[in-house]
Amino acid sequence: LLRFKQVLAFPLYATVIWLAWVLGAQRDNDAVVRLLLALLCLGFALWTWRIVRTGGARPWGIAGVAALAGSLVLAWPLFATEVDASPSASVSRRVAASDREWQPYTPTRVADLNASGRPVFVDFTAAWCVTCQVNKRFVLNTQDVRAAFARKNVALVRADWTRRDPDITRALTALGRTGVPVYVLYPP
């Protein structure tokens, strides 16, 4: 039973990794570093607490260090700097080759592309949406689907709702949706 409980910790670790990735997509790499440092301090505080509890060290010295580490974790939000979370905030990212053909969403862009006589496919997505990421990888970015879009001259637009862009929120609301993924094909 103890080993089973220990093995179940690994899916939790994987969840932390995924959530750290989502935080990086929503904010920036500095936010991920702050999170990891907070987890490090928390881990150190718990480790020293266990040593003191089991009588493995001088209680006051180790307890003081544990208290310091614990207080750093609790005070961390005071040291965190606010990041511009607007959709226009520049976050340097490597763009995958399959993502280069997708244009960023604006209501004007969709209207202009549609007015030019092209069908427009809009992928309403977010970095934190697991279903969106799976659909992107195993459906939308497959060679067959991309070839079908190219044959029909479909303009591809990605509405990235990771940072809760107000234009995308309005578009989702107009479609009667409150979340992602949502896929819309606007015929010419």
N, C-alpha and C positions, 0 to 999 in steps of 0.2 A: 504494500500500500504506500509506503514511503517513497519507493522508486517511482511509482505511478504518479504521485503528486509532483515529484521532481521533474518527470518527463513533461507533465502538463505546463510547466513553467516556460518551455520553449515556444509554444504558440503565443504566449503572452509577450515574450521577448520580440517575436516577429511582429506582433501588433505594435509594439513601441517603435520598432524600426519604420513600419509603414506610417505611423502617425508623425514621426519626425520628418519623413519625406513630405507628407502633406503640409506640415508646418513650414518647411522650406519652400514649397510651391506657393503657399499663401503669403508668406512674409519674405524671408531671405535667409541666407546661410548663417548670418549672425544669430538669428532666432534659434536655429538648430543648435548652434554652439552653446548658447545660453541654456537651452534645454538639457543638453548633454552634461554641461558643467553642474547644473542643478541636480541631475540624476547621480553624478559622481559624488557630490557632497552628501546627498541623501544616503547613498550606499555606504560611504565612509562613516556617517553618523550611526547607521544601523549596525555596522560591523563593530564599531567601538562600543556601542551600547551592549552588544552581545558579550564582548570580552569582559566588560565590567560586571555584567550580570552573572557570568559564570565564574567570576573571581580570578580571572587570568591576568589582571594588571592592577596597578594602584588606581583605586576608584576615582580620586579627585583629579589626577592629571589627565587620564583618558576621558573621564566624564566632561572635563572642561573642553577638550578638543572636540568631542562629540557634540556638545552644546554649541560650540562655535560653528561647526559644519551644519548642524540643524538650523541655526539661526540664519546662516547664509542662504540656505534653501528657502526659508520663509521670507527673507528680505529681498530675494532676487528680483521680484517685480519692481522694486524701487530703483534698481540699477538698469533695468531693461529700457532701451530707448524705443520710442515709438517709430514705426516704419510707415512710410507712405503706402497705404494699401489700395490706392486708387488704381484703376485699370491701366492708367497711363504710366504708372511707376515702372521705371526701367529695371528689369531683372534680367541679368545676362544668363541666357540658357542656350544650350546646344539644341538646335532644331533637327529632329530626325528627318531623313530624306523624304519619308512619306508625309511629313507634316508641311513641307515647303509649298505644296500645291494648295493648301488651305489658306484662305484669306481671313483676317480677323473680322469679327462681327461689328458692324455698325448698322443701324436701321437704314441709313442713307445708302450704304454699299449694297445692301440687299435690294433696295428699291431700284437703284441704278442698274444693277446687273439684270434684274428682272425686266426693267423697261427696255433694255437693249435687246430683248428677245431671247435671252438665255434662261433655261431653267436653273433654279438656285436650290442647292441642298444645304440646309443649315443643321449643324451638329451642335446642339446645346449640351455642354459637358462641363465637368469640373475635375480638378486634379484629385480631390478627395473622394470622388465617386468611383467606387470599385467597379460597379457595373459599366460605367462609362469607359474605364480603362480597358476592361476585358473586351467590350464591343469594338473599341478603337483598334485594338491589337488583332483580334481574331475575325473581325468582319469588315469594318470600314477601310482598313489599310491592307486588305488582301489584294493580290494582283488582279483577280477577277473583278472585284467590285470597282477598283480604280480604273480598270480598262472599260467597264460598262459606263462609268461616269464620263470618261474621255470620249467614247463613241457617241454619246448623246450630247456632248458639249455642255455638261452640267458644271456650273460654277460652284465650287466648294467653299463654304464659309463655316468657320468654327466660332461659336459663341461660348467662350470660356468664362464660366460663372464661378471660378475658384474664389475670386475676391468679391463676389456679390455685386457685380456691375449693375447699376440702376437701369441702364438701357436694356440689358438682358432680362432683368427682373420684370420690366414692363412687357417685354415681348413674351415671356413665359406666361405672365398673367393674362395677356390678350389671347393666348392659346388655351387658357383654362388649366394651366399647369402650375404647380408650386415647387417643382423640383426637377432634377435631371436624372437620367438622360431623356432628351426629347429630340426627335429627328423630324425635320419638316422639309418637304419638297414643294417649292413654289414653282408652278408651271409658268412658262412665258405668257 
